[in-house]
């Protein structure tokens, strides 16, 4: 146990030293390193795919589900996507040094509010090796050193990726320890990492609710996270039916295993008899199972019966809970009780109802006549993101480059002293 503690402490010390040097680097130097990483991923594709094959073979022997094995896979298309992602981060504006505000006091002091890096970020995630280069790129561009810890199922892939990114970035002039990976597979390594508050400034977990709750419960370091993506679409009585159909089908079926996919559909009782019989076959054609309350099943008897556990459940699958509500008040009350403050949408032609929903529903992103699937840094025009936060701190919603910075005040004077 002491050996694990010494190992992660060494990572932390080295990351802190790298962060100080990285914060001083120019935008041009960071971009050059990111572009070099992008080329290296394609150049070394054969070795990366070989490491990934070992992970895939081990996962199959261990009986890991096909869905998880698919997320593990690093083939040519996935590596090309990683290359493109690194290039995209290089093309994004550098937030470090951005002037957020400037003013002069009556005594002549000139005060500026300026973006600066957070320092050292620990990224803890599950069996998704593509997160390794994504997180490394965003942290480097925002001037932060990063310590990465991925799922054990992807250990060989992550080691190959992290070593390549580390070597390439160091050859490009970045501090060698800007990118580090926890290579030890023991769970105790994560537990020890979460107590390094002397060396690590922020922890960002990405994965299922169990992982995130474990990180929050054990960390002595600030954590930015979201537990679940229990996203709702409310179809108001004023909704245009064809638009509502498109939005619900997209929000549920376009990519069901992601945190901004819809999990519950709420339908105003006045429009439900016309809307649900039109919607049900469209969702059935996409393989979606509907689980309805008594009112919904009275309209579409083929629906399965929803139980109490369906409300507030993140399926991450082709399943949609359906409830008929009396009015907007009841829809908002349902979202407040069962939602996760992630992404919630209203479909309505009634502007007053829509504006009220946007104002009163307390989520990281609320939508009017648009799919919840748009809660994404790229879709918001922010570029790549490191995750989505539902916390009530400085970062809420998609966490792009600006959310990986803090700020400091720069005060310029001419000899002023305080009376």
Secondary structure, DSSP 8 states (H G I E B T S, - for coil): -HHHHHHHHHHHHHHHHHHHHHTTS-HHHHHHHHHHHHHHHHHTHHHHHHHHHHHHHHHHHTT--HHHHHHH---HHHHHHHHHHHHHHHHS---TT-EEEEEE-TTS-EEEEEEEE--EEEEEE-S-THHHHHHHHHHHHTT-EEEEE--GGGHHHHHHHHHHHHHHHHHTTS-GGGEEE-----HHHHHHHTT-TTT--EEEEES-HHHHHHHHHH-SS-EE------EEEEE-TT--HHHHHHHHHHHHHSSTTSTTSEEEEEEEHHHHHHHHHHHHHHHHHTT-EEEE-HHHHHHSTTSEE--GGGTT----SSEEEEEEESSHHHHHHHHHHH--SSEEEEE-S-HHHHHHHHHH--SSEEEESS-GGG-STTTTTS---S-EE-SSSS--EE--GGGGEEEEEEEE-SS----
